[in-house]
């Protein structure tokens, strides 16, 4: 069983309007949430304020390597339903603390019922070839209705 850190610093990439960031902040994490959309960031800020949660929000281009330069170190990095370019994963590896978790969750097959998801949005093992310091602790395929997903959990050894 994979155990998340009990608390610490969490980075939620492609956070959208913050469902995961809000959950983590409500459970004691110091959260930095990043998205390219100013609308998503504004919504997340409003939702966090309504729940009296402090979440650091940043609007950044997640495809640009320079967007990751000043993020700091994290106990948990979460990417949910977004496929990063594979050159970004080695950069994230450097932002993960010892014994930290990289949690990547997304589509493993183009769903028939969502034309917004394209082949280039599918997470594949090739995406992670640049990771050198992390150990894959879990890879799980699962379904929600007719949609097929995959979850990878990586840990940075002590």
Beta strands, then each sheet from edge to edge (+ up, - down):
strand 1: 8-13
strand 2: 29-35
strand 3: 55-59
strand 4: 74-80
strand 5: 96-107
strand 6: 134-144
strand 7: 147-156
sheet 1: 3+ 2+ 1+ 4+ 5+ 7- 6+
end
